Amino acid sequence: MIVITRLNRTRFAVNPDLIERIQATPDTTLTMVDGATFIVTETMDQVIEKIISFRAHVLATAAAWPQPSALTGEH
């Protein structure tokens, strides 16, 4: 989840996998796959950076996850 801010300054978390598109017209608008839209205070570049950071964190966490030993035959 990424945390973003509505125009009224309330923060909420959104699943970045469900974002269909991001537009800056001039306010940043997120359109979700279900058609819902959110206007946020962050710029398009900031939202994209949050998504990149989220995905990097997921990959780093998965890479650091304990792996079963190939020698012991654990799965």
N, C-alpha and C positions, 0 to 999 in steps of 0.2 A: 504494500500500500504506500502511496505517496500522500503527504499532507499538503493541501493547498488552501487558499483563502478566498472566500466569496467577497464581493464588493462591500458587503456590510461588516466586513472584518471577522466573520465567524470562520473558523477553520474546520476542515473536514478531510477525511481520508478517502481516496479513490483507488480502485484497482487499475493500474496502468494498462493491464491487458485488455480492459474493456473500453479504452479510449479509441474511437474510430478516427477522429481527426482533431487537430488543434488549429484555430484560426486567430489571427490578430487583426481586428477590424474596427477601431483600433484596440478595443478591449479584447483580452484573450478569452476565447470561448472554446470550451471542450465539448465535443459532441461524442456521446457514448454510443456503443453498438446498439443499445435499445432505443436510441433517438433522444434520450434525455440530454439537455444542454446545461452547462454551468459556465457562468461568467466569473472569472477569477482575477485577482489583483496581480498575480505573477505574469511576467512576460512569457511569450511562447518559448523563447530560449531558456528561461528559468524552468518551465515545466519540462521541457525536453531534458535538461540537465538532471532534474529530479528523477526522471524515468531512467536515464542512463545510470545514475548512482544506485537506484533501487536494483536494477538488473545486475550491476557489478557486485553489489552486496549479496544477492542471491547466489551468483556463481562462486564468489569467494567462500561463502558459507558451505556450499556443496563440496567445494574442493577440499575444505578443511575437515569435512565430516570423517569420522573414523572409518577406515576401510578394513574389511575383514582380511585377514592374512591369507595369502594364496597358499602358503605352506601348510597351514592347519586345516585347510579345506572348509573354513567357515564361510557362510553365505550371508 
